[in-house]
Amino acid sequence: MDYGKRLESLMFENGITPTQLSEIIDCPPIQVSPRANDNFTMKITTIKKLSSYFNVTTDYLIGVSDENKTTNDLSKVSTDSLLIELRRRVK
């Protein structure tokens, strides 16, 4: 699924219009218009704001992954992944 369709789906699920969303995340309406977004490059800051607002991963939003929800549940993260991240942060 392309970016525009994902964004349109997320807005529909949350009952929000492009105008309302643009006001919430403080960007021009054209940047969150599902039909227009397949025709130009999104700013990374806008993608991050959309991801945060809809509580989805940026990868899901831009079509890299079909896994759409972020996880804050550490029980779903492998021990190896946690150790690798811990070592990276300690360095």
N, CA and C of each residue as an Amber inpcrd file, in Angstrom:
protein
   273
   0.8530000  -1.1790000   0.0000000   0.0000000   0.0000000   0.0000000
   0.8930000   1.2360000   0.0000000   0.5360000   2.2170000  -0.8320000
   1.3620000   3.4220000  -0.9000000   1.0470000   4.3870000   0.2380000
   1.9000000   5.3810000   0.3620000   1.8130000   6.3310000   1.4630000
   0.4450000   7.0140000   1.5200000  -0.0330000   7.5060000   0.3890000
  -1.3040000   8.2240000   0.3560000  -2.4650000   7.3820000   0.8520000
  -2.4980000   6.1150000   0.4410000  -3.5810000   5.2270000   0.8690000
  -3.4790000   4.9170000   2.3610000  -2.2650000   4.7520000   2.8610000
  -2.1010000   4.5040000   4.2990000  -2.5530000   5.7070000   5.1100000
  -2.1500000   6.8850000   4.6780000  -2.5340000   8.0930000   5.3820000
  -4.0550000   8.2810000   5.3330000  -4.6340000   8.0510000   4.1760000
  -6.0800000   8.1690000   4.0330000  -6.8060000   7.1920000   4.9580000
  -6.3030000   5.9720000   5.0350000  -6.8890000   4.9560000   5.9060000
  -6.7860000   5.3560000   7.3750000  -5.6320000   5.8570000   7.7810000
  -5.4340000   6.2880000   9.1620000  -6.3530000   7.4620000   9.5220000
  -6.5000000   8.3880000   8.5970000  -7.3820000   9.5260000   8.8560000
  -8.8390000   9.0600000   8.9570000  -9.2380000   8.1390000   8.0840000
 -10.6020000   7.6160000   8.1320000 -10.8650000   6.8900000   9.4510000
  -9.9220000   6.0350000   9.8550000 -10.0630000   5.2770000  11.1080000
 -10.1790000   6.2000000  12.3160000  -9.5290000   7.3640000  12.2420000
  -9.5230000   8.3020000  13.3580000 -10.5210000   9.4480000  13.1890000
 -11.2910000   9.4200000  12.1000000 -12.3040000  10.4360000  11.8790000
 -11.7660000  11.8460000  11.7800000 -10.6930000  12.0140000  11.0190000
 -10.0380000  13.3130000  10.9230000  -9.8350000  13.7010000   9.4590000
  -9.9710000  14.9780000   9.1690000  -9.7820000  15.4790000   7.8050000
  -8.3510000  15.9820000   7.6310000  -7.9100000  16.1390000   6.3660000
  -6.5710000  16.6920000   6.1420000  -6.3950000  18.0830000   6.7700000
  -7.4340000  18.8990000   6.7150000  -7.3440000  20.2420000   7.3060000
  -7.1580000  20.1620000   8.8140000  -7.9380000  19.3080000   9.4710000
  -7.8060000  19.1560000  10.9200000  -6.4290000  18.6190000  11.2800000
  -5.9680000  17.6100000  10.5330000  -4.6590000  17.0070000  10.8120000
  -3.5460000  18.0200000  10.6170000  -3.6330000  18.8250000   9.5770000
  -2.5800000  19.8240000   9.3240000  -2.4980000  20.8280000  10.4640000
  -3.6420000  21.1630000  11.0490000  -3.6420000  22.0840000  12.1870000
  -3.0330000  21.4240000  13.4290000  -3.3410000  20.1460000  13.6310000
  -2.8330000  19.4220000  14.8000000  -1.3180000  19.2850000  14.7600000
  -0.7840000  18.9170000  13.5850000   0.6690000  18.6990000  13.5140000
   1.4190000  19.9070000  12.9600000   0.6960000  21.0030000  12.7490000
   1.2980000  22.2720000  12.3360000   2.1040000  22.1730000  11.0410000
   1.3830000  21.8620000   9.9660000   2.0030000  21.8230000   8.6480000
   0.9620000  22.2400000   7.6150000   1.3830000  22.5880000   6.4110000
   0.4260000  22.9580000   5.3730000  -0.4920000  21.7740000   5.0200000
  -1.7720000  22.0220000   4.7550000  -2.7070000  20.9340000   4.4350000
  -2.2530000  20.0450000   3.2760000  -1.5600000  20.6180000   2.3060000
  -1.1180000  19.8230000   1.1560000  -0.1820000  18.6870000   1.5780000
   0.5440000  18.8800000   2.6870000   1.4770000  17.8460000   3.1380000
   0.7770000  16.6410000   3.7450000  -0.4750000  16.7880000   4.1240000
  -1.2040000  15.6480000   4.6890000  -2.4230000  15.2880000   3.8430000
  -2.4140000  15.7420000   2.6060000  -3.4750000  15.3820000   1.6850000
  -3.1150000  14.0450000   1.0380000  -3.8840000  12.9850000   1.3140000
  -3.5430000  11.6560000   0.7890000  -3.3890000  11.6140000  -0.7250000
  -4.2120000  12.3290000  -1.4420000  -4.1590000  12.2900000  -2.9050000
  -2.9010000  12.9830000  -3.4340000  -2.4780000  14.0370000  -2.7920000
  -1.3140000  14.7880000  -3.2600000   0.0000000  14.1520000  -2.8570000
  -0.0060000  13.3890000  -1.7650000   1.2570000  12.9060000  -1.2110000
   1.9660000  11.8560000  -2.0380000   1.3060000  11.2520000  -2.9720000
   1.9990000  10.2980000  -3.8330000   2.7870000  11.0160000  -4.9220000
   2.6410000  12.3370000  -4.9910000   3.2750000  13.0970000  -6.0610000
   4.4460000  13.9680000  -5.6120000   4.7420000  14.0070000  -4.3250000
   5.8990000  14.7770000  -3.8730000   6.5100000  14.1530000  -2.6260000
   7.6940000  14.6060000  -2.2990000   8.4430000  14.0530000  -1.1810000
   8.0140000  14.7130000   0.1240000   7.7780000  13.8780000   1.1300000
   7.4020000  14.3830000   2.4440000   8.6350000  14.7980000   3.2350000
   8.4660000  15.8010000   4.0730000   9.5290000  16.1820000   4.9960000
   9.5970000  15.1330000   6.1030000  10.7910000  14.8280000   6.5400000
  10.9750000  13.8530000   7.6080000  10.2650000  14.3090000   8.8760000
  10.3070000  15.5820000   9.1600000   9.6410000  16.0760000  10.3710000
   8.1330000  15.8290000  10.3100000   7.5490000  15.9580000   9.1290000
   6.1110000  15.7060000   8.9770000   5.8090000  14.2310000   9.1610000
   6.6490000  13.3680000   8.6060000   6.4600000  11.9220000   8.7590000
   6.5430000  11.5420000  10.2360000   7.5000000  12.1160000  10.9530000
   7.6370000  11.8240000  12.3820000   6.4170000  12.3000000  13.1670000
   5.9050000  13.4840000  12.8360000   4.7170000  13.9990000  13.5160000
   3.4980000  13.1200000  13.2470000   3.3330000  12.6900000  11.9890000
   2.2060000  11.8230000  11.6340000   2.3200000  10.4840000  12.3510000
   3.5180000   9.9420000  12.3730000   3.7630000   8.6720000  13.0470000
   3.4090000   8.7650000  14.5250000   3.8240000   9.8310000  15.1460000
   3.5400000  10.0280000  16.5590000   2.0460000  10.2200000  16.7970000
   1.4120000  11.0360000  15.9790000  -0.0160000  11.3130000  16.1560000
  -0.8560000  10.0420000  16.0240000  -0.5690000   9.2330000  14.9970000
  -1.3580000   8.0300000  14.7510000  -0.8440000   6.8050000  15.5110000
   0.2640000   6.9710000  16.2230000   0.8720000   5.8700000  16.9730000
   1.1940000   4.6700000  16.0740000   1.8280000   4.9760000  14.9570000
   2.2870000   3.9430000  14.0290000   3.7700000   4.1740000  13.7630000
   4.4360000   3.1670000  13.2470000   5.8490000   3.3260000  12.9310000
   6.0060000   4.1600000  11.6600000   7.1380000   4.8290000  11.5420000
   7.4100000   5.5730000  10.3110000   7.5330000   4.6070000   9.1410000
   8.0820000   3.4230000   9.3790000   8.1890000   2.4160000   8.3210000
   6.8170000   2.0330000   7.7830000   5.8500000   1.8860000   8.6710000
   4.4950000   1.5650000   8.2290000   3.9340000   2.7230000   7.4100000
   4.1070000   3.9130000   7.8920000   3.5480000   5.0890000   7.2470000
   4.0570000   5.2570000   5.8180000   5.3400000   5.0140000   5.6000000
   5.8990000   5.2110000   4.2520000   5.8830000   3.9450000   3.3990000
   5.3290000   2.8610000   3.9400000   5.1490000   1.6600000   3.1400000
   6.2780000   0.6530000   3.1750000   7.2250000   0.8070000   4.0830000
   8.3450000  -0.1360000   4.1850000   7.9250000  -1.3980000   4.9190000
   6.9840000  -1.2550000   5.8590000   6.5480000  -2.3760000   6.6820000
   5.0200000  -2.4100000   6.7440000   4.4830000  -3.6070000   6.9290000
   3.0470000  -3.7440000   7.1250000   2.6920000  -3.7990000   8.6050000
   3.7020000  -3.8200000   9.4790000   3.4890000  -3.7990000  10.9260000
   3.2350000  -2.3480000  11.3070000   1.9890000  -2.0470000  11.7170000
   1.6340000  -0.6420000  11.8470000   1.7300000  -0.0430000  13.2370000
   1.7410000  -0.8230000  14.2650000   1.7210000  -0.2360000  15.6060000
   3.1030000  -0.2280000  16.2370000   3.3690000   0.8540000  16.9480000
   4.6030000   0.9060000  17.7190000   4.4090000   0.0340000  18.9510000
   5.4930000  -0.4450000  19.4910000   5.3780000  -1.2660000  20.6930000
   6.2190000  -0.6860000  21.8090000   5.5940000  -0.4860000  22.9170000
   6.3150000  -0.0480000  24.1110000   6.3620000  -1.1700000  25.1230000
   5.8800000  -2.3280000  24.7160000   5.8120000  -3.4920000  25.5850000
   7.1250000  -4.2660000  25.4710000   7.9730000  -4.1720000  26.4850000
   9.2830000  -4.8230000  26.4270000   9.1900000  -6.3390000  26.4050000
   8.0560000  -6.9020000  26.7930000   7.9200000  -8.3510000  26.7510000
   7.9140000  -8.8680000  25.3140000   7.6640000  -7.9700000  24.3570000
   7.6430000  -8.3710000  22.9540000   9.0050000  -8.1940000  22.2760000
   9.9730000  -7.6700000  23.0060000  11.3010000  -7.4290000  22.4650000
  12.2280000  -8.5380000  22.9400000  13.0270000  -9.0570000  22.0170000
  13.9220000 -10.1490000  22.3930000  15.0230000  -9.6610000  23.3270000
  15.5200000 -10.5770000  24.1430000  16.5960000 -10.2610000  25.0760000
  17.8370000  -9.8120000  24.3210000  18.1330000 -10.4710000  23.2010000
  19.2950000 -10.0930000  22.3990000  19.1800000  -8.6580000  21.9040000
  17.9880000  -8.2730000  21.4540000  17.7870000  -6.9060000  20.9730000
  18.0000000  -5.8940000  22.0840000  17.5120000  -6.2150000  23.2640000
  17.7000000  -5.3200000  24.4030000  19.1700000  -5.1800000  24.7710000
  19.8990000  -6.2900000  24.7660000  21.3250000  -6.2490000  25.0960000
  22.1100000  -5.4500000  24.0650000  21.7950000  -5.6290000  22.8130000
  22.4770000  -4.8940000  21.7460000  22.2330000  -3.3950000  21.9090000
  20.9830000  -3.0140000  22.1670000  20.6580000  -1.6020000  22.3490000
  21.3370000  -1.0430000  23.5950000  21.3640000  -1.7910000  24.6570000
  22.0220000  -1.3550000  25.8870000  23.5120000  -1.1300000  25.6520000
  24.1670000  -2.0570000  24.9810000  25.6040000  -1.9170000  24.6810000
  25.8460000  -0.6860000  23.8160000  24.9710000  -0.4550000  22.8440000
  25.1240000   0.6840000  21.9470000  25.0260000   1.9960000  22.7480000
  24.0970000   2.0610000  23.6820000  23.9040000   3.2870000  24.4570000
  24.9980000   3.5290000  25.4660000  25.6140000   2.4570000  25.9770000
  26.6740000   2.5820000  26.9700000  27.9630000   3.0970000  26.3470000
  28.2030000   2.7760000  25.1010000  29.4450000   3.1830000  24.4220000
  29.6070000   4.6360000  24.3070000
